[in-house]
């Protein structure tokens, strides 16, 4: 359980447990172990150094890194300085990262050694560059973390965090191709912590081991970390996911809880070591971030022999929304449901005019409650469009059955979910347009056994040209992140459009989804 008197905000987590069992291990990363007392002290040092550096409440601090144990004191220290951490997806290109840095305008950018050159390319054209600090590793253009910290004291900061402080700004892709910064306050996470232990799947025991393989720039990685640390659990953090390592750690570290994207689960099931693992300590596996195939879920339940819980939500809802409890997995007809709303959270199905629909009727899934974001950073119109009605519009189409379970049927937005990553066709189309020999392009998601959905480009060739698929893919690769690049290219005579000129992607998707019960992967 979370001691809500001692943990008012996320920043309080290390101190609350340092006071009770400070020498217990909070985070294990490779062979390195960090106690709650050490996590608390380093968080204070970073917070004090940020304040001395001139970081003020409301300022942004960014980090570009793979999963690393120093991410945690960086987050808690930033929150204690009443600033807001804005992590950057490390799979993005330098051009995409430059846009986010220009939008967030962080005073400092902490970078892991895997991305030194990418970071330098991203800041090269910026007039007001952030101060560059090497989170780990060494590079002459980056101040080493130890030198930057200097003799910063490990004492608590004088000005404690407040409920209306912005604490985390996670960037999501946008339908126009421009990422949007989702601003989450301490208030959002205070409510999240209140509700987490009431949700079967987030209620951990003190001292249990929680494995983190989701990236810490993703709400699933942050939330499972926060829930685990807040309840006094031991975090085992994985830098890069591989099926072999995940299976090994489940056994060697006697992991009790883990969150896995469906694509990760499938890769683990296909690994020869899966049947030889010792999962006797495993209590629950949570899954989400993209739909899961029923066959994969059944195979996972058989192999791992633990409880499963599905989470449905968005970054904009602090990752919360609905959940399919372990017991609900055994109810007839519910295995493909995303479950029922979190306690204290409302969900509904609305029509195009914002009217609530009855059970069984298909409409947009919406969410309301204290977990809904404050706003999109620097995006007033997008904020109004998404939460201006009082409901968070998810962009997902679905229905609620007579038992109150929600089902995702399709998506209003054109978003493709591939391996848990969101890909927006407009951004990919923009990257492809301009490629020699391409007259028109539409991008859709098609079924993929491994990733749920794969990105496919449908190309109208320019008269007299016959561009090769490999050339089109290579063109896109120079402009967007690898996970957004089309996995396949088909050619088409003309793209279907409505009278206003909008491409009818539903018509394009239909042939590829025939025989599937849902129009999502």
N, C-alpha and C positions, 0 to 999 in steps of 0.2 A: 504493500500500500504506500501511497505518497503522503507524507506528512505535510499537509497543506498549510499548517501554521508556520513551519520552518521553511517551506518552499513556496514563497509567494510568487516569484517569477523564476524563469529558467536560470537566471544568474545565481540563484540561491542554492542550486543543486549541490555543487561540490562542497560548500561550507556546511550544509546540513548534514551530509554524511561524514565529512571530516570530523565533525564534533562527536559523532556517535561511534564510528569505527574507521578512524582515519587511516589505519595501516592496511585495511582491506584493499584489494586490487580493484581499481575502477576501470582501467583500460589495459588490455594486452594487445600489442602490435608486434608481430614477429616474436622475437625473443625479449622485447622490452616490455616491462610492466610498470604502470603508473598507479600509485595509491590515490585514494580520495584526498588525503592530506597534500600530496604533491600536486594533484590537479588543482586543488584550491589555491595553493601558494602561487603556482605558475599563472593561474588566471588573474590573481591579484597583481602580480608583477606586470603582466601585459596590460591590464586595465590602467594601472598607474602610469606606465610608460606612454600609453596612448594619450592620456590626459596631459602629461608633461609635453608631449609632442604637439599639442594644440588641438587634438580631436575634441570636438564639442558634442553635447547631446544632439542627436539627430543627424550627425555626420555619418557618411558611409565609409566602410572599410571593406576591401575586397580580397578574395583569396582565389588563386588559380592553382589547383593541386589535385593529384590523385588522393584517395583516402590516406590519411596519415594521422598518427595519434596527436600531433601538435595542433590539428584542427580544433580539437575540443577546448584547450585552454585559450586558443585564439577567439573562439566563439564566446566563451564565458567571460573572458577579459573585455572583449568589445562591448558585451551587454552590460558589464559592470561600469564601464565608462559612459554608459547611456548612449552609445553609438549603435549603429546597425550593420551587421555583417551581410555583405552581398556576395555570396559565393558565385563563381563562374563555372559553367559547364566546361570541363577541360577537353571535351571532344570537339569543341568549336574551332573554326579557323581563326587566324589572327584578325581577319577583317571583321568577323562576327564578334570577337572579343573586344575589338576596338569600339564597336557600336555600344556595347554594354558599358564599357568604361566611360565613354562619353555621356551616357545616360545617367549612370549612377554617380559619376564624379567623385570616386573615393579619394580620400586623402592619402591612403596607403594601399599598396597592392602587395600581398604576401604570395610568393610564388615557389612551388616545388621545383626541384632541379630538372624534372622531366619536361618543364615548359619554359625554361629561361629564354630560349630563342624566340618562341612563339610570343611570349609576353613583350619582349623588346620590339618585335615587329608590330605588335598591337599598339604600343604607345608611341611609336616613331612619329606619327603624324599629329599627335595631340599637342595643343598649345600649353594646356595646364596638365602636366603629367603627374600621376601619383608617385609618392615616394616608394621606391622598390626595395623590398626586403625578401631575402631568401629564407623561406620557411624551413627548408632543409636543403642541403647541398651548398656548393660555393660557385660564385661567378663574380668577376670583377665589377659588373654593372649593378650588382645587388648587395645591399648591406646584410651581412650575416645576422640571423636572428639574435644570437648571443650578444653580438656587439651592439645591435640596436637596443636590446633590453638593458644593457649596462648594469648599473647597480639599482635598478628600479625596485622599490620595496615590495615585500609580500604582504603588507598590511592592507586591511579592507579600505576601499575608497570611501571618502566622506559623504558623497552624494549618492545614495542608493537608487537603483532603477525604479521607475514608476510604471504604473499599468498602461499609460498611454504612450510609452516609449516605443518607437519602431525597433524591433529586435532582429528581424530576419527579412531579407529581401531576395527572394528566389525568382530567377528569370524563366519565363515560359515563352515558347515560340508563339508568334501571332499569325493570324490569317493573312495579314498583309506582308508577312515576311519579317517584321520587326519584332524582336523579343519584347515582352512586357515584364516589368519588375513587380512582382506580387509583394505588397507591403503587409507584413504580419506584425502585430503589436504584442507586447507582453500580455495584454488583456486576452488576445486570442489564445495564447499558449497557457495562460492560467486556467481558462475554461477547458482547454485540451487536457491538461493534467487532471482537472477535476473529473472529467468524463472518462479518461483512459482506463482507470481501474474498474469502471463499471462495464467496460466492454470486454467480453470474453475473448482474449487474444492479446490484450495489452496488460492484463493483470499478472505481473511477474512476482516472484518471490525474492526476498533479499538474499544475495549471495548466488543466485542462479546465473548461469552464463547465457548471454545473448550474443549471437553472431551477427555482425553487420557486414554485408557484402554489397548492399546498394550504395551508390555514390553519395557523398555528403553534400553534393549540390542538388540532390533530389529530396523531395519532402519525405519520401519513405526512409531514406538513410538518416535524415535528421530526426524524424519523429520516433523511430524505434530506438535510436540512441538516447534521446531525451527521456523516453518512457523507461528505458532500462536503467539509466543512471539515476533518475529520480526515485526509483524504487530500490536503489542499493544493489542493483545487479552488477555483474562483471561483464564488461564489453570486450568481445574479441573482434578486433577490426581487421578487415582484409583489404589490402591495397588494390589488388586486381582480382576480379572473380575468374576462377577456372573451376570446372566441375570437379576435377580431381582434388583440388585444395579444399573445396567446400565439403566434400564427402569426408576427407581426412580430418578436417577440423571438427566436424560434427562428432566424430569418434574420439579423437585425441583430447579435445577440450571439454568433452561431455556437455555439449551444448544443449540447453533446455528450450531455447526459443530462437527463431530466425524468421526474417522476412525475405521472400524470394519472388522475383518476377517470374511469371509463367515460363518464359524462355529459359531462365536459369534452371527451373525445376526439370524441364524437358531435357536439357543438356546433362543434368546429373543422372536422370533415369537412363539415359543412353550410354553412360559411362560404365565400363565393365566392373568398376569397383563398387557400384551402387548396391549390389546384392550382398557384398561382403562387409559393409559398414556395420558398426555397432551403434544403434540408435536408442539404446536403452534409456539414456538420460533425456531424450528428446520429448518435450511435452507438447509443443505446438509449432506449426509452420503457418505463418501468415503469408498471404499472397495478394497481389493486386498490381496496379500500374498499367495493366492491359488485361483483356479477357483471357480466360484459360480454356483450352479444349477439354471437353468432358473426359476423353480417354486419358489425357495427361493427368488430370486430377485423380481419376480412379487408380491409375498406376502409381502415383505418388502416395496415396493413402495406403495402398497395399505394401509398397516398399518401405516407407518410413514408419508406418504403424503408429503415428501420433495423431493428435487432433489438428484439424485444419480450420482456418478462419480466413474469409475473404474480406478485404477492405475496399470500399468504393468511395472515392472522393476526388478532390482536386487540390492543387497547391493553393488555390483561392479559398478553399475551405479548411485551411491548415491541415490538409490531408484527410479530414474526417468527412463523414456523410452517412454511409450505411455500412453494415457488416453482416456477413452470413456466418452465424455462430457455428461452432463445431457440431452441436446437436442438430442444427438446421440442415447440415450436410446430409443427414440421414432421412430427412423428410421427403416423401414422394414428390417429384416434380420441382424440387427447389435447388438442385445442384447447379443449375445455370443462372440462378438468381444472384443479385448482388446484396440481397438481404433486406434488413429493416433499418430504419434510422438509428443513429446513436442516441442514447438517452439525452434529453434536453435539446435535441436537434429535430427540426421539422423538414420533411420532404413532401413534395407534391408533384403531380403531373398537370401541366398547364397547356392550354391550346395557344394558338398564335396570337390571340387577343389577351392572354394572361388570365383566362378563366380556368378554375380548377376542373379537372375531368374526373369522371367516375372510374371505378375499378374496371380494368380491362381495356380502357380507351388509351390510344397511343398519343403521346404528346411529349413535350420537353420536360425532362427531370430537373427540378429546382430544389435548392437547399436554403434553409434559413436558420440562423442561430448565432451565438457569440463566437463561433469558430470561423465565421466568414471574414475574409480579409478587410483591411481598412480601405485599400484602394490599389489601383495600378499607379506606379510611380511615373509622374509626368504624363499621364494619359487620362485626362479628365473625361473625354467623350467615351473612351473604352470603359472607364469605371462606371459611368452613368448607364451605359448599355448593358453591362454585366450585372450590376447590383443596384441600379437606381430604383428598381421597383420594390426593393426590400427583400426580394428573393435573389439568390445567386443562380444565374442561368448557366447551366452546365454545358449546354450545346449538345447534350445526349438526348436521343429520343428513346422512350421506353414506356413501360406501363406498370401499374401496381395490380397485383392479383387480389382476390377476395380475402386472403389471409394477411394482407399488408406487406407482402414481399415485393420488392422492386426488381424489374428485369430491364436490362439495356437491350434495346432492339436495333438501334442504328444511331447515327450521329447527324445532327443538324449541320454542324460545321464540317468542313471537308478534311478534318484532321485524320491523319493516319497514325496508328499506334503500332510501332514496330519494335519488339523486344523491350517494351516499357518506355521507349522514347517517343515523344510527340513530333510528328513531321507534318508540316502544312504544305499542301500542294503549291500554293501561290509562291512560296519561297523557292521551291525546287524548280518550278516553271520559269521563274525569273532568272535563275542561274543557268537554265538551259537555253532560253531565248538569247539569240545572238550567236549561237553556235552555227558555223557555216553549214548551209544546206538545210536548216530547220526553218520552216515557214510558220508552224504553229505547234503548240504542245499542250497537253493536259496530263496531269499526274494523278494517279489513283492508288489506293491500297488494294492489293489482291491477296488471297489466302496464301499463307506460308506455314508449313508444318513446324518449322523451328521458331520463327519470330512472331507468329500470330498473323501479321500482315507484312507484306513486302512492298516497297515502293516500285511502281511501274510507270514508265513514261510512254505515252501514246503520242507519236510524232507524225505531223503532216510535213512531208518533205517539200522543199522548194522546187518549183518547176526546173527540170533538167538536172536535179541533184539526187544522189543516193547516199546520204551519210550512213556510215557504219555505226551500229550500236556502240561499239567500243569507243569510237571517237566522241559520241555524245556523252557517254559516261565519264570519259577522261576530261571533257570540257567542264562538266559539273563538278568533278572532283577538285578542280582548282579553285572553286568558288564557295563551296559549302562543306559542312562537316560530313565525315564518312558515312554516318548512319542515315543521312538524308539522301544520299546518292541513289539513283534508281538501280535496282538489282537486275532489271530487265527492260528492254525497249521493244515496243511493237510499233508498226507503222499503220496508219489509217488515212483514208482518202480525205475525210473532212470531219471536223469535230461538231457534234450536235450542240446547238445553242438555242436558248429561248429568245423571244423577240427583243429583249434588251441586250442580247449579246453574251449572256452568262453561259458558260459551258455547262451542259447537263451531265455532270459527273455520275449521277445515279444511273443514267443510261449506259455510260461507259463501264461502270462497275458490274452491272447486272450479269453479263455472260460469265464473268470470272467467279461469281458467287452462287451460281446455280447449283442446287444440291446441298447448300449449307443452310442450317436452320436460322442463322443470324447473319446479318450483313456486316459483322465485325469479326476479327480473327480470334 
